[in-house]
């Protein structure tokens, strides 16, 4: 039984057992003009060739083979996607014609197999194949094995191959995303974000040959803030963006919807494209990018576009959903990093504003304290002189004593404010001297005994001698002890106030306890905050600036200590 080939001139034996079947390759073999090939008609093939072809055609693993002096090409159905657009004419053609674009890479391997009879092995070998109308970047793991004829002479080779392009590129893109994520996570400013992105892309991101980032400034104007262009494809990337300029990047199109794919030949503002490299090996792309994807850089959950990432595309890869997903993930990482940087910046601005307010407050209290202390000092002298000559028991003396007592109280408050402002400004210098801390503490605490006795309170002081002198600033220690006991006395109406000093592991611990009104649980964490006072707390008096305990905490810190309640 005979039929005509596609050309309609030579008969083909469709009844040959080797060519019978419904597979695409068998159909192509039936239309091949075998008489014009070195192999001749399939019915006349040697048994060794027929056997290999039969095994190859029935296998579901991708295979191709070369046989005879011209290395005639044969393959199976599983291999047809690798030849792509060439599938209609490759069967029966010369192998060096089928793989002309990669012959410099695979030709020597085939000659090695034919000359030595040794098989080859390559894992994830990069090859640029002309199978889709352009030089496509592909990766293949394969082995070339020798084939012998009926006489045992090596006459051809068999390639068993697995294309691993998707795996290699996916791993490569994942590596870029991992590096970008790790680098941008440490960035706290927009500049650090952009520098980190440029560094990561410059480390070999083939899938982003060049990239430009535009971000809106505080006034809303778009500015170019990053440029990754190692091959100098961009002849002049402008720092400012004029969206209305003819041939400009169509950034506005990507503001609300999906990323926008643009043809770079339509971008004249930034894309007077330079010529690509000429020549080059089969595993190196000579082509400049032809397309770019513009993806919006958004702000948080609002989705508002604050900028755009223009990512050029690898000219040797098809742009598909996986490729777009990679660019979108890259953009999402940049968006998150920019959002974090903006939040850090706002936090810094808030902290700077608060610090400025704090400095102004400290300066105010320092100035006020100085201004108050001068007239107070001038008041105290005449009051003391008047008391010295006023006879005891007179009404005038009682009024003078009240005035003197309140003037001294006001002076103590002013001095506390002044001390605190000095510490806040970093001007307080401690003078540490070896001190018998137990004796000093007991002496300071005993000064309250008359007050506690008069109020009907017990004052217990338990301060045994320490094993060695403690280095403290005595004036500061005095303020610490007196403030703590004074605070306890102010809020204790019955029971006792206990002061204890203990030594453990080379550390001295001062404890002041009382049976006073107590502290609400919600207020404990704020007790040492400056100017904080517990609202509604009943005390012996209402004077105070709210900085006594805050001052104690700062003085304790100057002694490298801790304080807790």
C-alpha positions as CSV (number, residue, x, y, z in Angstrom):
1,X,0.0,0.0,0.0
2,X,1.4,3.4,-1.0
3,X,0.6,7.0,-0.5
4,X,2.1,10.4,-1.6
5,X,4.4,12.5,0.5
6,X,3.6,16.2,1.4
7,X,5.5,17.2,-1.7
8,X,3.4,14.8,-3.7
9,X,6.2,13.4,-5.7
10,X,7.7,10.3,-4.0
11,X,5.7,7.4,-2.7
12,X,6.0,6.4,1.0
13,X,5.4,3.0,2.3
14,X,2.7,3.5,4.9
15,X,2.5,-0.1,5.6
16,X,5.9,-0.5,7.2
17,X,5.6,-1.8,10.7
18,X,8.1,0.7,11.9
19,X,6.1,3.7,10.6
20,X,2.6,2.5,11.3
21,X,0.8,4.1,14.2
22,X,-1.0,7.3,15.1
23,X,1.8,9.2,16.7
24,X,2.8,12.6,15.3
25,X,6.4,11.6,14.7
26,X,5.3,8.5,12.8
27,X,3.1,10.7,10.6
28,X,6.1,12.9,9.9
29,X,8.2,9.9,9.1
30,X,5.7,8.7,6.7
31,X,5.8,12.0,4.8
32,X,9.6,12.1,4.8
33,X,11.5,11.6,1.5
34,X,13.8,9.0,2.8
35,X,15.3,8.2,-0.6
36,X,16.9,11.7,-0.5
37,X,18.6,11.0,2.9
38,X,21.7,8.9,3.6
39,X,19.5,6.4,5.5
40,X,17.4,5.4,2.6
41,X,14.0,3.7,2.8
42,X,13.0,2.5,6.3
43,X,12.4,-1.1,5.0
44,X,16.1,-1.2,4.1
45,X,17.4,0.1,7.4
46,X,19.8,-2.2,9.3
47,X,18.3,-4.1,12.2
48,X,20.3,-2.1,14.7
49,X,18.9,1.2,13.5
50,X,15.4,-0.2,13.3
51,X,15.6,-1.5,16.8
52,X,16.8,1.8,18.3
53,X,14.2,3.8,16.4
54,X,11.5,1.4,17.6
55,X,12.6,1.8,21.2
56,X,12.8,5.6,20.9
57,X,9.3,5.9,19.3
58,X,7.6,3.8,21.9
59,X,9.3,5.7,24.9
60,X,7.5,8.5,26.7
61,X,10.8,10.0,27.7
62,X,12.2,12.7,25.4
63,X,14.8,11.3,23.0
64,X,16.5,12.2,19.8
65,X,19.2,10.4,17.8
66,X,21.7,11.1,15.0
67,X,22.7,8.3,12.6
68,X,25.1,7.9,9.7
69,X,27.7,10.0,8.1
70,X,25.5,13.1,8.0
71,X,24.1,12.5,11.5
72,X,20.5,12.3,10.3
73,X,18.1,13.5,12.9
74,X,15.3,11.4,14.4
75,X,13.2,11.9,17.6
76,X,10.1,10.8,19.3
77,X,6.9,12.6,20.2
78,X,8.1,13.6,23.7
79,X,10.9,15.5,22.1
80,X,8.8,17.6,19.6
81,X,8.2,20.5,22.1
82,X,12.0,20.9,22.2
83,X,12.3,21.5,18.5
84,X,9.3,23.8,18.5
85,X,8.6,25.5,15.2
86,X,11.1,23.2,13.4
87,X,8.9,20.1,13.9
88,X,7.6,20.0,10.3
89,X,11.0,19.5,8.7
90,X,13.5,18.1,11.3
91,X,12.8,14.4,10.7
92,X,15.5,13.1,8.3
93,X,17.5,16.4,8.3
94,X,21.1,16.8,9.2
95,X,21.5,17.3,12.9
96,X,23.9,20.2,12.5
97,X,21.2,22.0,10.5
98,X,18.5,21.2,13.1
99,X,20.6,22.5,15.9
100,X,22.6,25.1,14.0
101,X,22.2,27.7,16.8
102,X,23.7,25.4,19.5
103,X,26.0,23.3,17.4
104,X,29.2,24.9,18.8
105,X,28.0,23.6,22.2
106,X,26.7,20.1,21.3
107,X,28.8,19.3,18.2
108,X,32.0,18.6,20.1
109,X,30.1,16.4,22.6
110,X,28.6,14.3,19.8
111,X,32.0,14.0,18.1
112,X,33.5,12.8,21.4
113,X,30.9,10.1,21.6
114,X,31.4,8.9,18.0
115,X,35.2,9.0,18.4
116,X,35.5,7.3,21.8
117,X,32.3,5.4,22.4
118,X,32.0,7.1,25.8
119,X,28.7,8.6,26.9
120,X,28.5,12.2,28.0
121,X,26.5,13.7,30.8
122,X,25.4,17.3,31.3
123,X,23.2,18.7,34.0
124,X,21.1,21.8,33.5
125,X,23.2,22.9,30.5
126,X,22.1,26.4,29.3
127,X,21.2,26.5,25.6
128,X,19.6,29.2,23.5
129,X,17.2,27.5,21.2
130,X,15.5,29.0,18.1
131,X,12.4,27.0,18.7
132,X,9.8,29.8,19.3
133,X,10.8,32.5,16.9
134,X,13.6,33.9,19.1
135,X,16.7,32.8,20.9
136,X,15.0,31.2,23.9
137,X,16.9,30.5,27.1
138,X,16.6,26.9,28.0
139,X,18.2,24.3,30.3
140,X,18.6,20.6,29.7
141,X,19.9,17.6,31.6
142,X,20.9,14.9,29.1
143,X,23.3,12.1,28.1
144,X,24.7,11.3,24.7
145,X,25.2,7.6,24.2
146,X,26.9,5.8,21.3
147,X,25.0,3.7,18.9
148,X,26.5,0.8,16.8
149,X,25.4,-0.7,13.5
150,X,25.0,-4.4,12.8
151,X,28.8,-4.8,12.5
152,X,29.4,-3.2,15.9
153,X,30.8,0.0,14.4
154,X,29.8,3.2,16.2
155,X,27.6,4.9,13.7
156,X,25.4,7.3,15.7
157,X,24.4,8.6,19.1
158,X,21.2,8.6,21.2
159,X,20.3,11.5,23.4
160,X,18.0,11.0,26.4
161,X,17.0,14.4,27.7
162,X,15.0,16.1,30.4
163,X,14.3,19.8,30.0
164,X,14.7,21.6,33.4
165,X,14.2,25.2,32.2
166,X,11.2,25.9,34.4
167,X,13.0,24.5,37.5
168,X,16.2,26.4,36.9
169,X,14.5,29.7,36.3
170,X,12.1,29.2,39.2
171,X,15.1,28.6,41.5
172,X,16.9,31.6,40.1
173,X,13.9,33.9,40.6
174,X,13.3,32.5,44.1
175,X,16.9,33.3,44.9
176,X,16.4,36.9,43.8
177,X,13.2,37.2,45.8
178,X,14.9,35.7,48.9
179,X,17.9,38.1,48.6
180,X,15.7,41.1,48.1
181,X,13.4,40.2,51.0
182,X,16.4,39.7,53.4
183,X,18.1,42.9,52.2
184,X,15.1,45.2,52.3
185,X,14.0,43.9,55.7
186,X,16.9,45.7,57.2
187,X,16.2,49.0,55.4
188,X,14.8,51.8,57.4
189,X,14.8,54.6,54.8
190,X,13.7,54.9,51.2
191,X,17.3,55.4,50.2
192,X,18.4,52.2,51.9
193,X,15.5,50.4,50.2
194,X,16.6,51.6,46.8
195,X,20.2,50.9,47.4
196,X,19.4,47.4,48.6
197,X,17.2,46.7,45.5
198,X,20.0,47.9,43.2
199,X,22.5,45.6,45.0
200,X,20.3,42.6,44.7
201,X,19.5,43.1,41.1
202,X,23.1,43.8,40.2
203,X,24.1,40.4,41.6
204,X,22.9,38.7,38.4
205,X,19.1,39.0,38.0
206,X,18.8,37.9,34.4
207,X,15.1,38.2,34.5
208,X,15.4,42.0,35.2
209,X,18.1,43.2,32.8
210,X,17.4,46.8,33.9
211,X,15.0,48.4,36.3
212,X,13.9,51.9,37.1
213,X,11.9,53.0,40.3
214,X,9.9,56.1,40.5
215,X,8.5,57.3,43.8
216,X,6.3,60.2,44.7
217,X,7.9,62.8,47.0
218,X,6.1,64.8,49.7
219,X,4.6,67.1,47.1
220,X,3.3,64.2,45.0
221,X,5.8,64.6,42.2
222,X,7.3,61.5,40.8
223,X,11.1,61.2,41.0
224,X,13.5,58.6,39.8
225,X,15.0,57.1,42.9
226,X,16.7,54.0,41.6
227,X,18.3,52.9,38.4
228,X,19.6,49.4,37.8
229,X,21.2,49.4,34.3
230,X,24.4,47.4,34.2
231,X,24.4,47.1,30.4
232,X,23.6,50.8,29.9
233,X,20.5,50.2,27.9
234,X,19.0,53.5,29.1
235,X,20.9,56.2,27.3
236,X,19.4,59.0,29.6
237,X,17.0,58.1,32.4
238,X,15.7,61.4,33.6
239,X,15.4,62.1,37.4
240,X,12.0,63.7,37.0
241,X,9.0,62.3,35.3
242,X,6.7,64.3,32.9
243,X,3.8,62.0,32.4
244,X,2.5,64.2,29.6
245,X,5.7,64.0,27.6
246,X,5.3,62.1,24.3
247,X,7.0,58.7,24.5
248,X,7.2,58.8,28.3
249,X,6.6,55.7,30.5
250,X,2.8,55.1,30.7
251,X,3.0,55.0,34.5
252,X,-0.6,56.2,35.1
253,X,-2.0,53.2,33.3
254,X,-0.6,51.0,36.1
255,X,-2.0,53.1,38.9
256,X,-5.1,51.1,39.6
257,X,-5.2,47.9,37.7
258,X,-2.8,45.1,36.8
259,X,0.7,45.8,35.7
260,X,1.1,47.2,32.2
261,X,3.3,45.5,29.6
262,X,5.0,48.0,27.3
263,X,7.0,47.8,24.1
264,X,10.3,49.5,24.7
265,X,10.5,50.8,21.2
266,X,7.5,53.0,22.0
267,X,9.3,54.7,24.9
268,X,11.4,57.5,23.4
269,X,11.8,59.6,26.5
270,X,14.1,57.2,28.4
271,X,14.8,54.6,25.7
272,X,17.0,55.7,22.9
273,X,18.1,52.1,22.9
274,X,21.7,51.2,22.4
275,X,22.8,48.4,20.2
276,X,23.0,45.0,21.7
277,X,26.1,42.9,21.7
278,X,26.9,41.2,18.4
279,X,27.9,37.6,18.1
280,X,28.6,35.7,21.4
281,X,28.3,32.1,22.3
282,X,25.2,30.0,22.2
283,X,24.8,30.4,26.0
284,X,25.0,34.2,26.1
285,X,22.1,36.4,24.9
286,X,23.2,39.1,22.5
287,X,19.8,40.8,22.5
288,X,18.8,43.9,24.5
289,X,15.4,43.9,26.2
290,X,12.3,44.4,24.0
291,X,9.6,44.8,26.7
292,X,9.1,46.0,30.2
293,X,6.5,45.6,32.8
294,X,5.3,48.6,34.8
295,X,4.0,47.6,38.3
296,X,2.6,50.0,40.9
297,X,4.3,50.3,44.2
298,X,1.4,50.6,46.6
299,X,0.9,51.9,50.2
300,X,-0.5,49.3,52.6
301,X,-4.0,48.1,52.5
302,X,-5.3,51.3,50.8
303,X,-3.7,50.1,47.6
304,X,-2.8,53.7,46.7
305,X,0.1,53.9,44.2
306,X,3.1,55.8,45.7
307,X,5.4,54.9,42.9
308,X,6.2,52.5,40.1
309,X,8.7,49.7,39.3
310,X,9.7,49.5,35.6
311,X,11.2,46.1,35.2
312,X,12.6,45.1,31.8
313,X,12.0,41.5,30.7
314,X,14.5,38.9,29.6
315,X,14.3,39.0,25.8
316,X,15.2,35.3,25.8
317,X,12.1,34.2,27.8
318,X,8.4,34.1,26.9
319,X,6.4,36.5,29.1
320,X,3.8,34.3,30.8
321,X,1.8,34.2,34.1
322,X,4.8,32.8,36.0
323,X,7.1,35.6,34.8
324,X,4.4,38.2,35.6
325,X,4.0,36.6,39.1
326,X,7.8,37.0,39.7
327,X,7.7,40.7,38.8
328,X,4.6,41.2,41.0
329,X,6.2,39.5,44.0
330,X,9.3,41.6,43.5
331,X,7.2,44.7,43.4
332,X,5.3,43.6,46.5
333,X,8.5,43.3,48.4
334,X,9.5,46.8,47.3
335,X,6.1,48.1,48.3
336,X,6.3,46.6,51.7
337,X,9.8,47.9,52.3
338,X,8.9,51.4,51.1
339,X,5.8,51.3,53.4
340,X,8.1,50.3,56.4
341,X,10.6,53.0,55.5
342,X,7.8,55.6,55.4
343,X,6.5,54.5,58.7
344,X,10.0,54.5,60.2
345,X,10.4,58.1,58.9
346,X,7.1,59.2,60.4
347,X,8.0,57.5,63.7
348,X,11.4,59.3,63.6
349,X,9.6,62.6,62.9
350,X,7.2,62.0,65.8
351,X,10.1,61.1,68.1
352,X,12.1,64.1,67.0
353,X,9.0,66.3,67.6
354,X,8.5,64.8,71.1
355,X,12.2,65.1,71.8
356,X,12.1,68.8,70.8
357,X,9.1,69.3,73.1
358,X,10.9,67.5,75.8
359,X,14.0,69.7,75.4
360,X,11.9,72.8,75.4
361,X,10.1,71.6,78.5
362,X,13.4,70.8,80.2
363,X,14.8,74.2,79.2
364,X,11.7,75.9,80.5
365,X,11.8,74.2,83.9
366,X,15.5,74.9,84.1
367,X,15.0,78.6,83.4
368,X,12.0,78.8,85.6
369,X,13.8,77.1,88.5
370,X,16.6,79.6,88.2
371,X,14.2,82.5,88.1
372,X,12.2,81.2,91.1
373,X,15.2,80.4,93.2
374,X,16.6,83.9,93.1
375,X,13.6,85.7,94.6
376,X,13.1,82.8,97.1
377,X,16.6,83.2,98.4
378,X,16.0,86.9,98.7
379,X,12.8,86.2,100.7
380,X,14.3,83.7,103.1
381,X,17.1,86.0,104.4
382,X,14.7,88.8,105.6
383,X,12.3,86.2,107.0
384,X,15.0,84.5,109.0
385,X,16.3,88.0,110.2
386,X,12.7,89.0,111.3
387,X,12.2,85.7,113.2
388,X,15.5,86.2,115.0
389,X,14.3,89.5,116.6
390,X,10.6,88.6,117.0
391,X,9.7,87.6,120.6
392,X,8.4,84.1,121.1
393,X,4.6,83.6,121.4
394,X,3.7,86.7,119.4
395,X,1.2,86.4,116.6
396,X,3.6,88.1,114.2
397,X,6.2,85.4,114.9
398,X,3.7,82.6,114.1
399,X,2.9,84.3,110.8
400,X,6.6,84.6,110.0
401,X,7.2,80.9,110.8
402,X,4.4,79.9,108.4
403,X,5.9,82.1,105.6
404,X,9.4,80.7,106.2
405,X,8.1,77.1,106.3
406,X,6.3,77.5,103.0
407,X,9.1,79.4,101.4
408,X,11.5,76.6,102.3
409,X,9.0,74.0,100.9
410,X,8.8,76.0,97.7
411,X,12.6,76.2,97.5
412,X,12.8,72.4,97.8
413,X,10.4,72.0,94.9
414,X,12.4,74.5,92.8
415,X,15.6,72.7,93.6
416,X,14.1,69.4,92.6
417,X,13.0,70.8,89.3
418,X,16.5,72.2,88.8
419,X,18.1,68.9,89.7
420,X,15.9,67.1,87.3
421,X,16.5,69.5,84.4
422,X,20.2,69.1,84.9
423,X,20.0,65.4,84.7
424,X,17.7,65.6,81.6
425,X,20.2,67.9,79.9
426,X,23.1,65.6,80.8
427,X,24.8,68.3,82.9
428,X,24.6,66.5,86.2
429,X,27.9,65.1,87.3
430,X,28.2,62.7,90.1
431,X,31.1,62.6,92.5
432,X,31.5,59.0,93.7
433,X,33.3,58.5,97.0
434,X,33.7,55.4,99.2
435,X,30.9,55.7,101.8
436,X,29.7,53.8,104.8
437,X,26.3,53.4,103.2
438,X,24.6,51.8,106.1
439,X,25.5,54.6,108.5
440,X,24.6,57.3,106.0
441,X,21.2,55.7,105.2
442,X,20.3,55.2,108.9
443,X,21.2,58.8,109.7
444,X,19.1,60.1,106.8
445,X,16.1,57.9,107.7
446,X,16.3,59.0,111.4
447,X,15.7,62.6,110.4
448,X,12.0,61.6,109.9
449,X,11.6,60.1,113.3
450,X,10.2,63.2,114.9
451,X,7.7,63.6,112.1
452,X,6.6,59.9,112.2
453,X,6.3,60.0,116.0
454,X,4.2,63.1,115.8
455,X,1.9,61.4,113.2
456,X,1.6,58.2,115.4
457,X,3.6,56.1,112.9
458,X,6.4,53.6,113.6
459,X,9.7,54.1,111.8
460,X,11.9,51.1,111.6
461,X,15.4,51.3,110.2
462,X,17.3,48.1,109.6
463,X,20.7,48.9,108.1
464,X,23.5,46.6,109.2
465,X,27.0,47.4,108.2
466,X,28.1,46.3,104.7
467,X,31.2,44.3,104.0
468,X,32.9,47.2,102.2
469,X,32.3,50.9,101.5
470,X,30.0,51.7,98.6
471,X,30.9,54.3,96.0
472,X,28.1,56.8,95.8
473,X,27.5,60.5,95.4
474,X,26.4,61.4,98.9
475,X,24.2,64.3,97.9
476,X,22.4,62.2,95.3
477,X,22.0,59.3,97.8
478,X,20.5,61.7,100.3
479,X,18.0,62.8,97.7
480,X,17.2,59.2,96.9
481,X,16.6,58.2,100.5
482,X,14.7,61.4,101.5
483,X,12.4,61.3,98.5
484,X,11.5,57.7,99.0
485,X,10.8,58.1,102.8
486,X,9.0,61.4,102.2
487,X,6.7,59.8,99.6
488,X,6.0,56.9,102.0
489,X,5.2,59.4,104.9
490,X,2.9,61.5,102.7
491,X,0.6,58.6,101.9
492,X,0.8,56.6,105.2
493,X,-1.8,57.5,107.9
494,X,-1.5,54.4,110.2
495,X,1.0,51.6,110.8
496,X,4.6,51.9,110.0
497,X,7.3,52.8,107.5
498,X,10.2,50.4,107.2
499,X,13.7,51.2,105.8
500,X,16.1,48.3,105.2
501,X,19.5,48.0,103.6
502,X,20.9,44.6,102.6
503,X,23.9,43.3,100.8
504,X,23.8,40.3,98.4
505,X,26.3,39.2,95.7
506,X,28.2,42.5,96.0
507,X,25.0,44.6,95.5
508,X,23.4,46.9,98.0
509,X,19.6,46.9,98.0
510,X,17.6,49.7,99.7
511,X,14.0,48.8,100.5
512,X,11.4,51.3,101.7
513,X,8.0,49.9,102.6
514,X,4.9,51.4,104.2
515,X,1.3,50.5,105.3
516,X,-0.1,53.4,103.3
517,X,-3.1,53.8,101.0
518,X,-1.5,51.6,98.3
519,X,-1.2,52.1,94.6
520,X,-3.8,51.1,92.0
521,X,-2.5,48.3,89.8
522,X,-3.0,50.3,86.6
523,X,-0.8,53.1,88.0
524,X,2.2,51.0,89.1
525,X,3.9,51.1,85.7
526,X,3.6,54.9,85.6
527,X,4.9,55.6,89.1
528,X,8.3,56.7,88.0
529,X,7.1,58.8,85.0
530,X,7.9,62.5,85.4
531,X,5.0,64.8,86.3
532,X,2.7,61.8,86.9
533,X,0.5,61.8,89.9
534,X,-2.2,59.3,90.9
535,X,-5.5,61.1,90.6
536,X,-7.7,61.1,93.7
537,X,-5.0,59.7,96.0
538,X,-5.4,60.9,99.6
539,X,-2.2,62.4,101.1
540,X,-1.0,64.5,104.0
541,X,-0.4,67.4,101.6
542,X,-0.9,68.2,98.0
543,X,2.4,70.0,97.3
544,X,4.8,68.5,94.8
545,X,5.8,68.8,91.2
546,X,5.3,65.1,90.3
547,X,9.0,64.6,89.7
548,X,10.2,63.3,93.0
549,X,10.1,59.6,92.1
550,X,11.2,60.4,88.5
551,X,14.2,62.2,90.0
552,X,14.9,59.2,92.2
553,X,14.9,56.9,89.1
554,X,17.4,59.1,87.2
555,X,19.7,59.4,90.3
556,X,19.6,55.6,90.6
557,X,20.5,55.2,87.0
558,X,23.5,57.5,87.5
559,X,24.7,54.9,90.1
560,X,24.1,52.1,87.5
561,X,21.2,50.8,89.7
562,X,17.6,49.7,89.2
563,X,14.5,50.8,90.9
564,X,11.1,48.9,91.1
565,X,7.9,49.0,93.0
